[in-house]
């Protein structure tokens, strides 16, 4: 997954979910 978020690569680790 680059800049484009696809349903296939739509995984949100706890590290990123904290920023989002």
RAKAZI-V199486 format. One record per pair of residues at least 12 apart in sequence whose ideal C-beta (glycine too) atoms are under 10 Angstrom apart, sorted by sequence separation. I is the first residue (numbers start at 1). J is the second residue. D is the distance in whole Angstrom. If there is no record, write none. Layout:
i=I j=J d=D
i=I j=J d=D
//
This chain:
none
//
